[in-house]
């Protein structure tokens, strides 16, 4: 749509970085920025015109400890460097690791919106409850910010009872039903194929529901 988009990869597994075929071994990452060894503007890699990424690597595994041991302010540790480049992008997407902690809390406080993708799994409601409580706890701290949460159902497969059961549970939940997107992402092999080929699903020759 012509928007300028930046991905910020904070996950130490660096799946997003890897998907774009980027070798980040020698590149600076968020750990270097918060240690003031690098400027965020120097860390951004162009994937294609209008699409950039701030890559990640295993070094980001100690982001939580670095924030804690250096007593860094959660509401500014990521927000300040992101604010310095915000005007250059229409959309900035922060990809967080699937675990709650200081780094994820700092990312939430730097964001305008938290999106939680959930898959049909028996633990998804428990994980969502923990995330919801974590965000509420952050809003009660002296940061003066209430971060809105939205849920997107991912990997839905109408052929499985578990997918249907979890969708029903989300729709009937007293809290989650009000923040659940009406649309959901269906399970589709094309996503795996695109990932394996380091390409976009929009580049696939065959037409599919993906």
Residue pairs with C-beta under 8 A, 6 or more apart in sequence:
2 50
3 50
3 90
3 91
4 50
4 51
4 52
4 88
4 89
4 90
4 91
5 50
5 51
5 52
5 89
5 90
5 91
5 92
5 93
6 44
6 52
6 53
6 54
6 85
6 88
6 89
6 91
6 92
6 93
7 16
7 51
7 52
7 53
7 54
7 93
7 95
8 30
8 53
8 54
8 82
8 92
8 93
8 94
8 95
9 16
9 17
9 29
9 53
9 54
9 55
9 56
9 95
10 30
10 56
10 60
10 63
10 94
10 95
10 96
10 97
10 103
10 104
10 107
11 56
11 60
11 95
11 96
11 97
11 98
12 56
12 57
12 58
12 59
12 60
12 61
12 63
12 97
13 56
13 97
14 24
14 55
14 56
14 57
14 58
14 60
16 53
16 56
16 95
17 24
17 53
17 55
17 56
17 57
19 195
19 198
20 47
20 53
20 198
21 198
22 45
22 47
22 53
22 55
24 55
24 56
24 57
25 57
27 43
27 45
27 55
27 57
28 37
28 38
28 42
28 43
29 43
29 54
29 55
29 56
29 57
29 59
29 60
30 43
30 54
30 56
30 60
30 63
30 78
31 59
31 60
31 62
31 63
31 66
32 38
32 43
32 59
33 39
33 40
33 43
33 81
34 63
34 66
34 67
34 70
34 72
34 77
34 78
34 81
35 66
39 81
40 54
40 81
40 82
40 84
40 85
41 84
41 85
43 54
43 55
44 52
44 53
44 54
44 85
45 52
45 53
45 54
45 55
46 52
47 53
52 89
56 95
60 103
63 102
63 103
64 101
64 102
64 103
66 72
67 74
67 77
67 102
67 103
67 106
68 102
72 106
74 102
74 105
74 106
74 109
74 138
74 141
74 143
75 106
75 109
75 143
75 145
77 106
78 94
78 106
78 107
78 109
78 110
79 106
79 109
79 110
82 92
82 110
85 92
86 92
94 107
94 110
94 111
96 103
96 104
96 107
97 103
97 104
100 130
100 131
100 134
104 134
105 134
105 138
108 114
108 134
108 135
108 138
108 147
109 138
109 143
109 145
109 147
111 147
113 147
113 148
113 149
113 150
114 131
114 135
114 147
114 148
114 149
114 150
115 150
115 151
115 152
116 128
116 131
116 149
116 150
116 151
116 152
117 151
117 152
117 153
117 154
117 185
118 124
118 127
118 128
118 151
118 152
118 153
118 154
118 166
118 170
119 154
119 155
120 153
120 155
120 156
120 157
120 160
120 162
120 163
120 165
120 166
120 167
121 162
121 166
122 162
124 166
125 166
125 169
125 170
125 173
125 176
128 151
128 176
131 149
132 149
132 175
132 176
135 147
135 149
138 145
138 147
139 145
139 146
139 147
148 179
149 179
150 179
150 180
150 181
151 170
151 176
151 179
151 180
151 181
152 180
152 181
152 183
152 184
152 185
153 166
153 167
153 170
153 180
153 181
153 184
153 185
154 184
154 185
155 163
155 185
155 186
155 187
156 163
156 167
156 184
156 185
156 186
156 187
157 163
157 186
157 187
158 164
158 186
163 187
167 184
170 176
170 177
170 180
171 177
171 180
186 209
186 210
188 208
188 209
188 210
190 201
190 204
190 206
190 208
190 210
191 201
191 210
193 204
194 200
194 201
194 203
194 204
194 210
201 208
201 210
204 210
